[in-house]
Amino acid sequence: SNVWFTDGNLHMFNQKPQPGRKPIEGREVADWEEKISNLYIEGARELDEEKRKEIYAETQHLTEEYLPFIYLVNLFSLTAVRNRFEGIKYSALGGAFWNIDELRLTDE
């Protein structure tokens, strides 16, 4: 995830300098921050689903321990889906169709 890579463009905390800018004085990447970055790379390369779950679970544990983000608000969202769709699993992050590969359309 570009948010978690220490040099990612969407890294929202402890940001690196933008191209063409001077280095940010005092910027240090913490060990746990580098570990999260490396775990996302490792998880993306892992083909075994159970091992991948373990890798991503470790990123969650580190995030929970060091709290680089504290989400205070979750946007209110309302989604309507016709009753012909089966397998809808609503998610605050992905809306109604984040699992589109699991959805089925009935004949009703």
N, C-alpha and C positions, 0 to 999 in steps of 0.2 A: 504494500500500500504506500502510495506516494506521501501520505500523511505521516507515516511512521519512519520512513527512511531518513536518516539524519541529514542527508543532503537533498532530500526530496523538495520539489517546488511547493508542495502543499504542507510541508512540515510547519505546524502552527506555533510551536514553542521552540526556543533556543535556535532561531533561524540562522541559516548561513547567510553571508553577504550575497547580494544580487550580482550577476555578472557585470564586470566593469567597475565595481565599487571596492573601496578599501576593505580589508579584513575587519571584522567586528572585534574591537578590543575586548579581551577577557572571555571570548566565547570558548567554552570547553564542552566537549561532548562527554556526558557522564557514562560510566561503564554500563549502567542499566539501559540507557538510551541506545547505545551501540548494540547491546544484546538484543533489544527489541527489533532494531533494524535488521540485524543478521538473522533473527528467527523468522521474520517475514520472507526473507530470501530463501531460507531453508525450507519453509513451509510451501512456498510456491514451486519448489523443485521436487518435493516429496510426492510420490505417486500413491503410496499406501495411505488410504483414508484415515485409518486409526492412528498411524504415526503423525499424520498431518494435524489431526485433532489435538494430539498431545502437544505438538509444537505451538499451535495457536493458543492452546490453553495456557501455556507458559507465558506467552505475550500478555495474556489477560491478567495473570497473577502479578507480573511485573508492573503493569499499568495500575492495577489495584493498589499495589504497595507504594509506588512513587507518585501517583496522581498527577501526571503532566497536564491532564485536562480535568476540569470539573464542570460537567454539563449542568447548567441551572435551569434550562428551559428546553422542552421538546415541542416543536411546532404542532399545533392542532391540525389534524388532517382527517378528512372525511372522504371515504371512497365507497362508491356503489358499484356492484358487479352483478350482472344478470344471473339469475338462478340456474342458467344452463351450464355454468362453469362448475366443475368439480375439482377439489384439491386446493381451493383458495386458502392460503395461510397468511393472514394480515401481519404486517410488520411495520413498525414505526420507521425503520430505516429504508425499506424497499417497497413500500406500498403494497398493493394487492398482487402484483405480477412478478415479484422478485424470484419466485420459483416457477417461472413459466414453463420450464421443461417438464414439470410434474402435473400440469393442468390438463384437464380433459373437457371436451365440449359434449354435452348430452344431446339427445334427439328431441327433447321436450319442446 
